[in-house]
Amino acid sequence: MKKLLIALLAMFVFGFVAAQDRSDSDIKRDFEKGFKSLMKELRGADSTTIADVTAKVQSFKSEFESHKDFLNKAVFPDGYNGTIERLEDQLKESIELASSQARIAQLEAKISELSGQVDALSKENQELLAQLKELKTEVQQLTAKVKQLQNNIAKRDAVVFALVDSLFVQYDQQKLSNGDMKKLSSLEKNKVVENIKRSIDENLAFLSSTGLSGLDFPKMLDEQRKFENSWKGVGKKLADVYVSSSNRTKEIAEVDGKLATWRTQVDEAFWKSLNQLFADENLKIETFANGDEFAKNILKFIDDEIANANNKTAEEQVATFEAFAYKTWGSKVKPVWAPVMKRNSMITDEQISAIDAKTQLWSAKVKPSNTMLYVLAAALVLAVLVGLYLGMKKKPTAAA
């Protein structure tokens, strides 16, 4: 009996040891097989599968963690620790690769999207460029039409008053005859008063038109004053000739009203445009609405610039001086605007001389370059020549 028990016990121990050997063998085999399989999956993983493979790696580590000591001895050459380290290194590389692939895919999608937008914008830009070209052409045509309209209105005004003047030559000399009176009666037939009113209306409409530049306004003011003076010379005569007609007296009063409106609007446009001329050069001159304010505010501006020179750098002082002396007063205002203002008693020679003198004083303080001084001198000479030319050009009109 004792021998039987010993035999059974020996068989049990032998069987247990045999079973234990197979289990270790299986563990080693499964570990190595699982490692190879995971390495293969990791090398082939992309942004869509990397998450699943990562989970498998974590599960693999957990499964064999308890056999670490055995596997460190049984698995050659890395053991458990080295094998897992290799697996984690590969996992890290695969995650980075998958992340890069995902980023590349995003960038490619964005590039595709932006390329589509570029194509669309390129097409739109071509359309806009074509429209811009059309608009530029339209602006050029509009500007040409404005100039043509301005010239036509001036010619019409001249023709209207040439007719009136020719009819009143004898009247002025107090040599009216029956034939002269018949000539005067033709005024009604030729609708001269109606044409005068129409000319004023056209000038008023022209004031509000687009395409006008700043330099158009001096000419427009000059035209208004000449028109008004011509009317003053014949309006009373028309009333005298047609004194028995209350309707014609009313028409003459209507012309007077239209002329007053025209004068007001052209004066407002003139001063507004002249103010803007200085504002475009960032010159801080207080707004003016007549000749006295114009001269006073400019002189005050120059005095302030001289007094506050220490608050600016030398470059800033020169820039402000040149913007006034060369770019506005010397090259535009004095040769173009000032003659019109003088001719229409809006400013005096004394006021212009005062501005010139103050500008020279300012120049001595600022000390601009010699080249710019030559430019100023040339501008002043040009102003004198233009003034003389315009004065000579005006004399025939006054004589007529």
Buried (B, 14 or more C-beta within 10 A) or exposed (E): EEEEEEEEEEEEEEEEEEEEEEEBEEBBEBBBEBBEEBBEBBEEBEBEBBEEBBEBBEEBBEEBEEBBEBBBEBBEEBBBEBBBEEBEEBBEEBBEBBEEBBEEEEEEEEEEEEEEEEEEEEEEEEEEEEEEEEEEEEEEEBBEEBBEBBEEBBEBBBEBBEBBBEBBEBBEEEEBEEEBEEBBEEBBEEEBBEBBBBBBEBBBEBBEEEBBEBEBBBEBBBBBBBBBEBBEBBBEBBBEBBEEEEEBBEBBEBBBEBBEEBBEBBBEBBBBBBBEBBEEBEBEBEEBBEBEEBBBBBBEBBEEBBEEBEEBEEEEBBBBBBBBBBBBBBBBBBBBBBBBBBBBEBBBEEBBEBBBEBBEEBBEEBEBEEEBBEBBEEBBEBBEEBBEEBEEEBEEEEEE
